[in-house]
């Protein structure tokens, strides 16, 4: 029995040596969500996170429709949501329309929302600087928005960029009863060292709302938004470059 036990242990040891190691999965991914609401045919498209992929898009765009609310209230509504995600570059289009045809009672608003996200990981590398040398990386969180609204409209967009422990979140908004908060670009300054491994991620959230009615009375609204969120590497300590797991070069976004 003792000899058999030793023989079994040797066999298991040989099998462990011969068995191939499991390769680690990729750490980069992309996600895209598109959602419509407040209208017949409303729904959603959810894609991701898709590990090891560099781009994805999602859309939900039901046809505009005239419909009855509580049987006798006739309304028209339309909404569309589109999200496009690439590593380092996020964009979206959302639109909403709410109109009274023949109604005195109303639901809330027609809405369209998107969420895009990517994440990646990189090593801070240098051919001239020794490991653990302090260095600085500067990324930009660049939010850009084009929009059009009339009547009872409300829209928002937010771009969040995080690199290691540093982050920035520029925001935009506009509404029929509020002044526009304009989109802007913010810097993400990262203090790190040669040889460090850091995560980078970007997220864009966009929403558009059109209301059927507001006290006054005011009726109907339209809103359309095109938004983008870019995450370029705009500066780095001389002699430093990034080796990303995805192979994407964030400096090319400048």
C-alpha positions as CSV (number, residue, x, y, z in Angstrom):
1,X,0.0,0.0,0.0
2,X,2.9,2.3,0.8
3,X,4.4,1.8,-2.6
4,X,1.1,2.4,-4.4
5,X,0.7,5.7,-2.4
6,X,4.1,6.9,-3.5
7,X,3.4,5.9,-7.1
8,X,0.1,7.8,-7.1
9,X,1.8,10.9,-5.7
10,X,4.5,10.8,-8.4
11,X,1.9,10.4,-11.1
12,X,-0.1,13.4,-9.8
13,X,3.1,15.4,-9.6
14,X,4.0,14.6,-13.2
15,X,0.5,15.5,-14.4
16,X,0.7,18.8,-12.6
17,X,4.0,19.6,-14.4
18,X,2.7,18.5,-17.8
19,X,-0.7,20.3,-17.6
20,X,-0.7,23.6,-19.5
21,X,-1.1,26.7,-17.4
22,X,-4.4,28.6,-17.9
23,X,-3.7,31.8,-19.8
24,X,-5.0,34.9,-18.0
25,X,-7.9,36.5,-19.8
26,X,-7.7,40.1,-21.2
27,X,-8.3,43.0,-18.8
28,X,-9.7,45.4,-21.3
29,X,-13.4,45.6,-22.2
30,X,-16.1,47.8,-23.8
31,X,-19.8,48.3,-22.9
32,X,-22.7,50.1,-24.6
33,X,-26.3,50.6,-23.3
34,X,-29.2,52.3,-25.1
35,X,-32.5,52.8,-23.4
36,X,-35.8,54.5,-24.4
37,X,-38.8,55.1,-22.1
38,X,-42.2,56.8,-21.8
39,X,-43.5,55.7,-25.2
40,X,-45.1,52.6,-26.7
41,X,-42.3,50.3,-28.0
42,X,-39.8,51.6,-25.5
43,X,-37.0,49.2,-24.5
44,X,-33.3,48.7,-24.2
45,X,-30.2,47.3,-25.7
46,X,-27.4,46.2,-23.3
47,X,-24.1,45.0,-24.6
48,X,-21.1,44.2,-22.5
49,X,-18.9,44.3,-20.8
50,X,-17.2,42.5,-23.7
51,X,-13.8,41.4,-22.5
52,X,-10.9,41.5,-25.0
53,X,-12.9,43.6,-27.5
54,X,-12.1,47.1,-28.5
55,X,-15.4,48.4,-29.9
56,X,-19.2,47.9,-29.6
57,X,-22.4,49.8,-30.3
58,X,-26.0,49.6,-29.1
59,X,-29.2,51.2,-30.2
60,X,-32.8,51.2,-29.4
61,X,-35.0,53.2,-31.8
62,X,-38.7,52.4,-31.8
63,X,-40.8,54.1,-34.5
64,X,-42.7,57.3,-33.6
65,X,-46.3,56.5,-32.8
66,X,-49.7,58.2,-32.1
67,X,-51.3,56.4,-29.2
68,X,-54.0,56.7,-26.6
69,X,-53.3,57.4,-22.9
70,X,-56.1,56.3,-20.6
71,X,-58.1,55.4,-23.8
72,X,-59.2,58.9,-24.7
73,X,-56.0,61.0,-24.4
74,X,-54.3,61.0,-27.8
75,X,-50.5,61.7,-27.9
76,X,-47.6,61.4,-30.2
77,X,-44.1,60.3,-29.0
78,X,-40.8,59.2,-30.4
79,X,-37.4,58.4,-28.9
80,X,-34.1,57.0,-30.0
81,X,-30.9,56.1,-28.2
82,X,-27.6,55.1,-29.8
83,X,-24.2,54.4,-28.1
84,X,-20.8,53.8,-29.8
85,X,-17.9,52.7,-27.7
86,X,-14.2,52.4,-28.7
87,X,-11.2,52.3,-26.5
88,X,-10.5,55.9,-25.5
89,X,-13.4,57.3,-27.5
90,X,-17.1,57.3,-26.5
91,X,-20.0,58.9,-28.4
92,X,-23.8,58.9,-28.3
93,X,-26.9,60.2,-29.9
94,X,-30.2,60.6,-28.0
95,X,-33.5,62.1,-29.1
96,X,-37.0,62.5,-27.5
97,X,-40.2,64.0,-28.7
98,X,-43.5,64.4,-26.9
99,X,-46.6,66.1,-28.5
100,X,-50.2,66.5,-27.5
101,X,-52.6,65.5,-30.3
102,X,-55.9,65.7,-28.4
103,X,-55.4,65.3,-24.6
104,X,-56.1,67.0,-21.3
105,X,-54.5,64.2,-19.1
106,X,-50.8,63.4,-19.6
107,X,-48.1,60.9,-18.6
108,X,-44.6,62.1,-17.7
109,X,-41.9,62.5,-20.3
110,X,-40.5,60.7,-23.2
111,X,-36.8,59.7,-22.6
112,X,-33.7,58.4,-24.2
113,X,-30.6,57.4,-22.3
114,X,-27.2,55.9,-23.1
115,X,-24.2,54.7,-21.1
116,X,-20.9,53.9,-22.7
117,X,-17.8,52.5,-20.9
118,X,-14.3,51.2,-21.6
119,X,-11.5,50.0,-19.4
120,X,-7.9,49.1,-20.1
121,X,-4.7,48.5,-18.2
122,X,-1.2,49.7,-19.0
123,X,2.4,49.5,-17.7
124,X,4.4,52.7,-17.4
125,X,7.6,51.9,-19.4
126,X,10.9,53.7,-20.2
127,X,14.0,52.7,-22.1
128,X,16.1,55.4,-20.3
129,X,14.7,55.8,-16.8
130,X,15.2,53.2,-14.1
131,X,12.3,51.4,-12.5
132,X,10.5,53.3,-9.7
133,X,11.5,56.7,-11.1
134,X,8.7,59.2,-10.3
135,X,6.9,60.4,-13.5
136,X,3.8,62.3,-14.5
137,X,1.2,61.4,-17.0
138,X,-1.5,63.9,-18.2
139,X,-4.7,62.8,-19.8
140,X,-7.6,64.9,-20.9
141,X,-11.3,64.2,-20.1
142,X,-12.8,66.0,-23.2
143,X,-16.6,66.3,-23.3
144,X,-18.2,67.7,-26.4
145,X,-21.9,68.2,-26.9
146,X,-24.1,69.5,-29.8
147,X,-27.8,69.8,-29.1
148,X,-31.1,71.2,-30.2
149,X,-34.2,71.6,-28.1
150,X,-37.6,73.2,-28.3
151,X,-40.7,73.4,-26.0
152,X,-40.4,71.4,-22.8
153,X,-36.9,69.8,-23.1
154,X,-34.2,68.6,-20.7
155,X,-30.8,67.1,-21.5
156,X,-27.7,66.0,-19.7
157,X,-24.3,64.5,-20.4
158,X,-21.4,63.5,-18.2
159,X,-17.9,62.2,-19.1
160,X,-15.9,60.4,-16.4
161,X,-12.2,59.5,-16.9
162,X,-10.2,57.7,-14.3
163,X,-6.5,56.8,-14.4
164,X,-5.2,55.0,-11.4
165,X,-6.5,57.1,-8.4
166,X,-6.9,60.3,-10.4
167,X,-10.2,61.3,-12.2
168,X,-12.2,64.1,-13.7
169,X,-15.9,64.4,-14.6
170,X,-16.9,67.3,-16.9
171,X,-20.7,67.7,-17.2
172,X,-23.1,69.4,-19.5
173,X,-26.9,70.2,-19.1
174,X,-29.6,72.3,-20.8
175,X,-33.3,72.6,-20.0
176,X,-36.3,74.7,-21.1
177,X,-36.4,76.5,-17.8
178,X,-32.6,76.6,-16.9
179,X,-29.5,78.1,-18.4
180,X,-27.1,75.8,-20.3
181,X,-24.1,74.5,-18.4
182,X,-21.6,74.3,-21.2
183,X,-19.4,71.2,-21.9
184,X,-15.7,71.5,-21.0
185,X,-12.4,69.5,-21.0
186,X,-10.6,68.7,-17.7
187,X,-7.1,67.4,-17.2
188,X,-6.4,64.1,-15.3
189,X,-2.9,64.4,-13.8
190,X,-1.4,61.1,-12.7
191,X,1.7,60.9,-10.4
192,X,3.2,57.5,-10.8
193,X,6.5,55.6,-11.3
194,X,8.2,53.7,-14.1
195,X,7.1,50.1,-13.9
196,X,3.8,50.8,-12.4
197,X,0.6,49.1,-13.7
198,X,-2.5,51.3,-13.8
199,X,-6.1,51.0,-14.9
200,X,-7.7,53.6,-17.3
201,X,-11.4,53.8,-17.8
202,X,-13.9,56.2,-19.5
203,X,-17.6,56.5,-19.1
204,X,-20.2,58.7,-21.0
205,X,-23.8,59.1,-19.8
206,X,-26.2,61.0,-21.9
207,X,-30.0,61.6,-21.5
208,X,-32.7,63.5,-23.3
209,X,-36.3,64.2,-22.0
210,X,-39.3,65.8,-23.7
211,X,-42.3,66.5,-21.5
212,X,-46.0,66.4,-22.6
213,X,-47.2,69.2,-20.4
214,X,-46.0,71.7,-17.8
215,X,-48.1,74.2,-15.7
216,X,-48.9,77.3,-17.7
217,X,-50.1,75.4,-19.5
218,X,-47.3,74.5,-21.9
219,X,-47.4,71.5,-24.1
220,X,-44.9,69.2,-25.8
221,X,-41.2,69.3,-26.4
222,X,-38.3,68.0,-28.5
223,X,-34.7,67.3,-27.6
224,X,-31.7,65.9,-29.6
225,X,-28.1,65.5,-28.3
226,X,-24.9,64.3,-29.8
227,X,-22.2,63.9,-27.2
228,X,-18.6,62.5,-27.1
229,X,-16.0,61.8,-24.5
230,X,-12.4,61.5,-25.5
231,X,-9.5,60.4,-23.2
232,X,-6.2,61.3,-24.9
233,X,-2.8,61.1,-23.3
234,X,-1.6,64.7,-23.8
235,X,1.7,64.8,-22.0
236,X,4.2,62.5,-20.2
237,X,7.6,62.8,-18.6
238,X,10.2,62.6,-21.4
239,X,11.4,59.1,-22.0
240,X,8.2,57.5,-20.8
241,X,5.7,55.5,-22.9
242,X,2.7,53.3,-22.1
243,X,2.4,49.6,-22.9
244,X,-1.3,48.9,-22.9
245,X,-2.8,45.4,-22.6
246,X,-5.1,46.2,-25.5
247,X,-2.4,47.5,-27.8
248,X,-4.2,50.9,-28.2
249,X,-2.1,54.1,-28.1
250,X,-4.0,56.8,-26.2
251,X,-1.6,59.5,-27.5
252,X,-3.1,59.0,-31.0
253,X,-6.4,60.6,-29.8
254,X,-4.8,64.1,-29.6
